[in-house]
Amino acid sequence: MNQPLANIHPEAKIGENVIIEPFVTIHKDVVIGDGTRIFANAVIMDGARIGKNVTIFPNAVISAIPQDLKFQGEITTAEIGDNTVIRESVTINRGTLAKGKTIVGSNCLLMAYAHVAHDCRVGNRVIMANGATLAGEVEVDDFAILGGSTKVHQFTRVGAHVMTQGGLLLGKDAPPFVIAARYIPTYTGVNTVGLKRRGFTQETINQIQDIYRILFTKGLNFPNAIEQITKEIPDSPEKNIILDFLAGSTRGIIQGIRNNE
């Protein structure tokens, strides 16, 4: 860990077997877990809480102050879970008074130039491809994959196991297990390939597809679709996850497939 060409504040708390390369800057109020590696020219700023075995590539900036004019210098954090990989020039801002912290979970991959704004909550095993961008207070649930240059509007939620098309401009919530694509973000099917890779049975995948057929392809209004799903689809953890997500949506849900498409 002793690296004479790095600028490390003496009060930063750095674990065992941490590798810090030349020209890294680490500020005072920083905690770095065991086994983490930080490549040259990365900047770790006040409020960073970095887990174990994290890898941070060159030019990443972790826990910079929020790009939010309401921020008044309050003490907040940016927290990164174990085993996460943060590639070149990724930026992760710390929180504001709104939530107090920005969270990126464990075993995530944030590819080059991805951005996580203030007060976001990114779950575990999330992949953000090159240039994917989260505005403030976005939630991304476990196992979601955001295609390259996906842009997510503030307060939007991306459900578990969702996959987005590269370049998507997402301003409404994407419910669990779906693929979101097209110029106007649209449900284009269930993420069957991803679910199979993660061990979901064909029976479970079929049930998820049945739920979204009712919600998106039968022309029902939202309350009637929810009522039909509740009555006709057998109870299961996946059904509960979807219904809970829909009930908690504040920005509305992406649109379904239109009959003329």
C-alpha positions in Angstrom: 0.0 0.0 0.0 2.9 2.3 0.6 3.0 4.4 -2.6 5.2 7.5 -2.5 3.7 8.9 -5.7 0.1 8.8 -4.5 -1.5 11.6 -2.4 -3.1 9.8 0.5 -4.5 11.7 3.5 -3.0 10.3 6.7 -6.5 10.0 8.3 -8.0 7.9 5.5 -8.8 4.4 6.7 -7.3 1.8 4.3 -7.6 -1.9 4.8 -5.0 -4.7 4.4 -3.5 -5.7 1.1 -4.8 -2.6 -0.7 -2.9 -1.7 -3.9 -2.7 2.0 -4.7 -0.9 3.0 -7.9 1.0 6.2 -8.6 -0.9 9.5 -8.8 -4.0 8.3 -7.0 -5.6 10.9 -4.7 -7.4 9.8 -1.5 -9.1 12.4 0.7 -9.5 12.4 4.5 -13.0 11.0 5.1 -12.5 7.7 3.2 -12.8 4.1 4.1 -11.3 1.4 1.8 -11.8 -2.3 2.4 -9.2 -5.1 2.3 -7.9 -6.3 -1.1 -9.1 -3.3 -3.1 -7.0 -2.1 -6.0 -7.0 1.5 -7.2 -5.3 2.2 -10.6 -3.3 5.4 -11.4 -5.0 8.8 -11.5 -8.2 7.7 -9.7 -9.6 10.2 -7.2 -11.4 9.0 -4.0 -13.0 11.9 -2.3 -14.5 12.6 1.1 -17.5 10.4 2.0 -16.3 7.3 0.0 -17.0 4.0 1.6 -15.5 1.3 -0.5 -15.8 -2.4 0.2 -13.4 -5.3 -0.1 -11.8 -6.5 -3.3 -13.1 -3.6 -5.3 -11.2 -2.6 -8.5 -11.1 1.0 -9.6 -9.6 1.8 -12.9 -7.7 5.0 -14.0 -9.5 8.4 -13.9 -12.5 7.2 -12.0 -13.8 9.8 -9.5 -15.6 8.4 -6.5 -17.7 10.5 -4.0 -17.4 13.9 -5.7 -20.0 16.4 -4.4 -23.4 16.2 -6.1 -24.1 18.1 -9.3 -27.1 19.5 -7.6 -27.6 23.2 -6.8 -29.5 22.4 -3.6 -26.4 20.8 -2.1 -25.1 22.9 0.8 -22.0 20.9 1.8 -23.8 18.5 4.1 -21.9 15.4 5.2 -23.0 12.5 3.0 -21.5 9.3 1.5 -21.0 7.2 -1.6 -20.9 3.5 -0.7 -19.6 0.7 -2.9 -20.1 -3.0 -2.1 -17.5 -5.8 -2.3 -16.1 -7.2 -5.5 -17.4 -4.4 -7.7 -15.4 -3.3 -10.8 -15.4 0.4 -11.7 -13.8 1.0 -15.1 -12.1 4.0 -16.6 -13.5 7.5 -16.0 -16.6 6.3 -14.1 -18.1 9.0 -11.8 -20.1 8.3 -8.7 -21.4 11.3 -6.7 -22.2 11.2 -3.0 -25.6 11.9 -1.6 -27.5 15.0 -0.5 -30.0 15.6 2.3 -32.6 13.8 0.3 -31.3 10.4 1.2 -27.8 11.0 2.6 -26.0 8.4 0.6 -25.4 7.0 -2.9 -25.2 3.2 -3.0 -23.6 0.9 -5.5 -24.0 -2.7 -4.5 -21.7 -5.8 -4.6 -20.4 -7.7 -7.6 -21.4 -4.9 -10.0 -19.7 -3.8 -13.2 -19.7 -0.2 -14.2 -18.1 0.2 -17.6 -16.1 3.2 -18.9 -17.7 6.6 -18.5 -20.8 5.4 -16.6 -22.2 7.9 -14.2 -24.1 7.4 -10.9 -25.6 10.7 -9.6 -26.5 11.7 -6.0 -28.7 9.5 -3.9 -29.0 6.7 -6.4 -29.4 3.1 -5.2 -27.8 0.5 -7.4 -28.4 -3.1 -6.4 -26.1 -6.1 -6.5 -24.8 -7.7 -9.7 -25.9 -4.8 -11.8 -24.1 -4.0 -15.1 -23.9 -0.5 -16.5 -22.4 -0.6 -20.0 -20.2 2.2 -21.4 -21.7 5.7 -20.9 -24.8 4.6 -19.1 -26.0 7.5 -16.9 -28.3 7.7 -13.8 -29.7 11.0 -12.8 -30.4 11.8 -9.1 -32.3 9.4 -6.9 -32.7 6.6 -9.5 -33.1 3.0 -8.2 -31.7 0.1 -10.2 -32.6 -3.3 -8.7 -30.4 -6.5 -8.6 -29.2 -8.1 -11.8 -30.4 -5.3 -14.1 -28.3 -4.6 -17.2 -28.3 -1.1 -18.7 -27.1 -1.0 -22.3 -24.5 1.4 -23.5 -25.5 5.1 -23.2 -28.8 4.3 -21.5 -30.0 7.6 -19.8 -32.3 7.2 -16.8 -34.4 10.2 -15.6 -34.3 11.3 -12.0 -36.6 9.3 -9.6 -37.0 6.5 -12.1 -36.8 2.9 -11.1 -35.4 -0.1 -13.1 -36.6 -3.4 -11.8 -34.7 -6.6 -11.1 -33.4 -8.5 -14.1 -34.3 -5.8 -16.6 -32.3 -5.3 -19.7 -32.3 -2.0 -21.6 -31.4 -1.4 -25.2 -28.3 0.8 -25.8 -29.1 4.4 -26.1 -32.5 4.2 -24.3 -33.9 7.4 -22.8 -35.8 6.0 -19.8 -38.2 8.4 -18.1 -40.7 5.8 -16.8 -40.2 2.8 -14.5 -39.2 -0.5 -16.2 -40.8 -3.4 -14.2 -38.9 -6.5 -13.2 -37.8 -9.2 -15.7 -38.5 -7.2 -18.9 -36.6 -5.9 -21.9 -37.0 -2.2 -22.5 -36.2 -0.9 -26.0 -37.2 1.5 -28.9 -37.2 5.2 -29.3 -40.1 5.6 -26.8 -39.2 3.1 -24.1 -41.4 0.1 -24.7 -41.9 -3.4 -23.2 -40.6 -5.7 -26.0 -40.7 -9.0 -24.1 -39.4 -10.8 -21.0 -35.6 -11.1 -20.5 -35.8 -14.9 -21.0 -32.1 -15.4 -21.9 -31.0 -13.6 -18.8 -33.5 -15.4 -16.5 -32.4 -18.8 -17.9 -28.8 -18.0 -17.2 -29.7 -17.1 -13.6 -31.5 -20.4 -13.0 -35.1 -19.5 -13.5 -37.2 -22.5 -14.5 -39.2 -22.5 -17.7 -42.4 -22.7 -15.7 -41.5 -19.5 -13.8 -40.5 -17.7 -17.0 -43.8 -18.7 -18.6 -45.7 -17.3 -15.6 -43.8 -14.0 -15.9 -44.7 -13.9 -19.6 -48.4 -14.5 -18.8 -48.3 -11.6 -16.3 -46.9 -9.2 -18.9 -49.3 -10.4 -21.6 -52.1 -9.3 -19.4 -50.5 -6.0 -18.5 -49.1 -5.0 -21.9 -50.8 -6.7 -24.8 -54.6 -7.2 -23.9 -55.5 -3.5 -24.1 -56.7 -3.4 -20.5 -56.4 -0.3 -18.4 -53.9 -0.4 -15.5 -56.4 -1.2 -12.7 -58.2 -3.9 -14.7 -54.9 -5.5 -15.7 -53.8 -5.6 -12.1 -57.1 -7.1 -11.0 -56.9 -9.8 -13.7 -53.3 -10.7 -12.8 -54.2 -10.9 -9.1 -57.1 -13.3 -9.8 -55.8 -15.4 -12.7 -52.1 -15.9 -12.1 -51.1 -18.3 -9.3 -49.2 -16.9 -6.4 -45.5 -16.9 -6.6 -42.5 -14.8 -5.5 -42.1 -13.4 -9.0 -45.8 -12.4 -9.1 -45.4 -10.6 -5.8 -42.2 -8.8 -7.0 -44.0 -7.5 -10.1 -47.2 -6.4 -8.3 -45.2 -4.7 -5.5 -43.1 -2.9 -8.1 -46.2 -1.7 -10.0 -47.9 -0.6 -6.8 -44.9 1.4 -5.8 -44.3 3.2 -9.1 -44.4 6.9 -8.9 -43.4 7.8 -12.5 -45.6 5.4 -14.3 -44.6 2.3 -16.3 -43.1 2.1 -19.7 -45.7 1.5 -22.5 -46.7 -1.8 -23.9 -46.5 -3.0 -27.5 -49.1 -1.3 -29.7 -51.2 -3.3 -32.0 -49.9 -1.6 -35.1 -46.2 -2.3 -34.2 
